[in-house]
Every structure is written in C-alpha cells, then in structure tokens.
Amino acid sequence: MSHKSVLLDVAVDSLNIVPDAWYVDGTYGRGGHSRAILARLNSAGRLLVIDQDPQAIADAKKLSEQEARCVVKQGGFQNVGQWVSELGIKPMGVLLDLGVSSPQLDDAERGFSFLQEGPLDMRMDTTCGLTAAQWLSQVGEVELAKVLKEFGEERYSRRIAAAIIKARKSKAIKTTAQLANIVAQACPSREKGKHPATRTFQAVRIYINQELLVLKEVLAVIARVLAVGGRLVVISFHSLEDRMVKQFVRDFGREVLPPHAPIVGGGKAAVFRALSKPVRPTVEEIDSNPRARSAVLRVAEKVREP
Ligand SMILES: C[S@@+](CC[C@H](N)C(=O)[O-])C[C@H]1O[C@@H](n2cnc3c(N)ncnc32)[C@H](O)[C@@H]1O
C-alpha cells in the first residue's frame, strides 16, 4: 500500500534546504517527503524521521538500511525534544504532514474507514491507548456529543451521541460498519457527496489520537529545538489544526506591553515569522489525489530563541 504525498514539492521547497544540515520529518508515513528531503541533502546532511505507527516505522527502517543519512525514531512527534537532545543537534527544518496516511485509511483492519468493514480501532500507535471501540463503550453521552461537535463540526452531534449510547446498550459497537450504520440512521439529512459518518469518524479519530493536544505540544517543543533561521513547515487537514498553527506562528513568544508601560519600544517579537500566505493544492493535484482536498500548508522561519 502506498501513500501519495500531498504538496510534495512546495513542502520541500519551503524547507529551503541547507544541504549539510539536519532536518526532521515528524510524520514519515511512507516517506514521500523524507525521500525528497534526502535528495536535496549532501553527504553531510542528515534526516531524523519519526512516526508513531509501527507499520510506517517498519518502512522507515527499510529506507534507513540503504540510507545512512537517515535516523529513525518510533513514537509521538511531541517527543522530538528528547531525540534531538540525544543526537545533540539543532535542526534547520521540521516538517509535519498531519493526519493519517493512505495505508492507514485503506487497511480495513486499522478501523479508520467507514467504507470498509473492520474492527473499530483508529489508533495510529497500535502499541498503546484505547481503541475507538473501547472508548465508545464507556464514554458519556455529553462528552461524546462534545467531541463530535468540536472535532467533527457535526451538526447532529447530540442525536448521533444519543443513538450511539442507545445502540451500545443492546449490542457492543465493535466494527466500523456498525458505527457507520448507527450514524447514518441517526442523521435526518445528508450533506451532498459526503457519507453521513464522515464527520463522526474524523472526530473519533482525532479524539483517540489526541491530535490537537499533541500538535499544541509539539509546536512549543519545535520553537525550542529548531535553529534560528530554520523553517517550520506544517500541512494541516482540519481547520482546527490550521488555526492552531497560524496562531502559534503569530503569537508564540510575543509579548505586547500595555500602552502605558514605562519601557519605551518594549515588548518582544514572536519567535516565528510567517513566510507566505497559506498554500493549498492545485485543482490538478486534487484531481489526481482527492485526499489533498482539505490540505493547507503554512511555512514559518524561527527568528529568535524563545
Ligand atoms: C499524512 S501521513 C504522512 C505522509 C508522509 N508525509 C509521506 O509522504 O508519506 C501522516 C503520518 O504521520 C503519523 N503521525 C500522525 N500524528 C503523529 C504523531 N503525533 N506522532 C508521530 N507520528 C504521527 C501517522 O502515523 C502517519 O503515518
């Protein structure tokens, strides 16, 4: 199973690669972006690749067997601070291509897709944490509705939450098809061109993998570990992620003094500077890779230590 990398050239161009420096690909997936970064490094350049998915890591290890410039670490990218300090490096760029990969979505056994019958798992890191089935067996109705609304922007969040709680009383919800059917029956209307369970699956996945929480965590770590002059490139697939990245770049480390503060010209500039407007895929890219549809890329340069 392969993954077609989204915004491949623009992401790697945005890193503005210094050929003999260290780079970090925090979301290896199947290594499309990693290979493109390696192609621009010289023999002194190095790439740290990270993924929390054991299958992605198996693929990365195969690459590193043939590619001595590549160091592989398995786990959440929010741990990048620890790996960077173990290696004693100051990377010149970090890339995050958020969300799930095609191999994860396409493998029915991973439980990410409502289009295929499979166990309701949805963990990217299959070595720990609750599966979606386990969580749905114990979550309260109010919390479930909140997750569906917040992470899925689901307008029928309360109805769907009630339907899930009712259904699980008669039979445990263990498969993707069961969940998709419960949601479809609970929705009074359909969005054009969208399966009614799309938003629910997205919300449960984001919750199970704590995607927004770890994004917030990793951005603060990157502010510390990246070299001054280095680049942060993030590809988001959800408006909440993109908003978080945008606000982080604008505000992290910024201090605005009150208007009557006794210090003239006081306050501190933000740690990052946004380098361009958000970049979206072209119509051609979306045509050839529909999963690129909601992608937004942001690029920023670190201008000072926090
Ligand atoms: C969209 S894919 C990346 C695809 C990759 N850029 C490529 O070209 O093949 C996202 C990958 O990031 C991983 N991932 C998502 N969140 C993560 C996190 N918090 N820590 C580590 N890996 C994560 C997923 O397991 C998945 O393999």
The ligand as an SDF file (V2000), in Angstrom:
LIG
                    3D

 27 29  0  0  0  0  0  0  0  0999 V2000
   -0.2600   12.1250    6.2110 C   0  0  0  0  0  0  0  0  0  0  0  0
    0.8230   10.8890    6.7810 S   0  0  0  0  0  0  0  0  0  0  0  0
    2.4000   11.4110    6.2710 C   0  0  0  0  0  0  0  0  0  0  0  0
    2.7600   11.0140    4.8790 C   0  0  0  0  0  0  0  0  0  0  0  0
    4.1920   11.3160    4.5070 C   0  0  0  0  0  0  0  0  0  0  0  0
    4.4740   12.7350    4.5200 N   0  0  0  0  0  0  0  0  0  0  0  0
    4.5270   10.7280    3.1590 C   0  0  0  0  0  0  0  0  0  0  0  0
    4.8530   11.4930    2.2430 O   0  0  0  0  0  0  0  0  0  0  0  0
    4.4730    9.5080    3.0000 O   0  0  0  0  0  0  0  0  0  0  0  0
    0.8760   11.1760    8.4880 C   0  0  0  0  0  0  0  0  0  0  0  0
    1.7560   10.2160    9.2570 C   0  0  0  0  0  0  0  0  0  0  0  0
    2.0750   10.8520   10.4780 O   0  0  0  0  0  0  0  0  0  0  0  0
    1.9470    9.9380   11.5320 C   0  0  0  0  0  0  0  0  0  0  0  0
    1.5740   10.7180   12.7090 N   0  0  0  0  0  0  0  0  0  0  0  0
    0.4570   11.4390   12.9060 C   0  0  0  0  0  0  0  0  0  0  0  0
    0.4790   12.0090   14.1150 N   0  0  0  0  0  0  0  0  0  0  0  0
    1.6530   11.6490   14.6880 C   0  0  0  0  0  0  0  0  0  0  0  0
    2.2680   11.9310   15.9420 C   0  0  0  0  0  0  0  0  0  0  0  0
    1.6540   12.6540   16.8770 N   0  0  0  0  0  0  0  0  0  0  0  0
    3.4860   11.4170   16.1760 N   0  0  0  0  0  0  0  0  0  0  0  0
    4.1110   10.6570   15.2500 C   0  0  0  0  0  0  0  0  0  0  0  0
    3.5670   10.3400   14.0620 N   0  0  0  0  0  0  0  0  0  0  0  0
    2.3600   10.8240   13.7810 C   0  0  0  0  0  0  0  0  0  0  0  0
    0.8820    8.9670   11.1010 C   0  0  0  0  0  0  0  0  0  0  0  0
    1.0640    7.7280   11.7570 O   0  0  0  0  0  0  0  0  0  0  0  0
    1.1310    8.8900    9.5990 C   0  0  0  0  0  0  0  0  0  0  0  0
    1.9740    7.8330    9.2830 O   0  0  0  0  0  0  0  0  0  0  0  0
  1  2  1  0
  2  3  1  0
  2 10  1  0
  3  4  1  0
  4  5  1  0
  5  6  1  0
  5  7  1  0
  7  8  2  0
  7  9  1  0
 10 11  1  0
 11 12  1  0
 11 26  1  0
 12 13  1  0
 13 14  1  0
 13 24  1  0
 14 15  1  0
 14 23  1  0
 15 16  2  0
 16 17  1  0
 17 18  1  0
 17 23  2  0
 18 19  1  0
 18 20  2  0
 20 21  1  0
 21 22  2  0
 22 23  1  0
 24 25  1  0
 24 26  1  0
 26 27  1  0
M  CHG  2   2   1   9  -1
M  END
$$$$
